[in-house]
Amino acid sequence: MRFSIFQDTDVGGRSINQDRMGYCFSRESLLMVLADGMGGHLRGEIAAQIAMQTVASMFQQQAVPRLRDPVAFLEQSFHASHRELHRYREMHGMGECPRTTIVACVVQDGHAWWGHAGDSRLYLMRDTDVLFRTLDHSKVQSLISLGLITEAESEVHPERNKVLNCLGSPFIPPVEIHAAFPLKAGDVVMLCSDGLWSGVSREELVREFRMEPLELAVPRLIQSALNHNGVGADNTTVLAMKWDTENDETDGLPSLSSMGLPDGAVTTTIAIANNLEAESADLTEDEIDKTIAEIQEAIQRSNKECP
């Protein structure tokens, strides 16, 4: 595999960044994952952290060097993350479980598989078109699908922030999967939180990724969304990958190649120590240390439960 990849995030107008993102790759498989902790519930940043770490750890256990079944992996890792959130709730005696949206993409054999729960999105762009984007699990998207409101009306709808599916809810979340989409050289796969897509148009997305290298396009899109959404802007996070960039001179980023990795080796940006927010208003340093240990234990349990 050969690709370029770049990620960035901004806290926006919020006191805590509850978004998490990262990627891992083995010699034959790539995982990208983004989670957006739900601010209307306690410890959304912890929910996003647990979900991202659980999915990433299961990938590292199973992609040796490839996933046997990417669809099963996405479903199992999302459900394992959901269970770990409820274990966290029980361990802390919380009345309500921390919740998070999630979107993840696996690339293997030149094809992409992705799944999501909630309103964090995946866009797949080719040349001047958005070939695909995930449909939000939200109240307004349901109304759009029924033909009751338009896209423009959804932007000002009083229930535009109501999410109908997430990890950590009282029910087992349905995981919407799109399987085995063939990639072509130059395709861009972008994962983002609602802070990004609520502030930029499809045309702007396509234009930036077509005209600019990833390391310029991603920060520009984030800043554009922040400007559009104003002083109360939500956390805004983007993870973008450009496929098969071996002969592409438009990106300033060096192309990554997985061919030199031995079986069982995984390169990853996802590390526990850098992701929990010490400035979280409801967590002391001792609680953060305890949570890190609990996440590590949860990851070990998940690996045993979902081989």
PyMOL commands that set and color helices and strands:
alter all, ss='L'
color gray80, all
select helices_A, chain A and resi 44-62+70-91+139-145+151-154+194-197+202-211+214-229+272-274+285-305
alter helices_A, ss='H'
color red, helices_A
select strands_A, chain A and resi 2-10+19-25+29-37+100-108+111-117+121-126+129-133+176-182+188-192+236-243+256-257+267-268
alter strands_A, ss='S'
color yellow, strands_A
deselect
rebuild
show_as cartoon
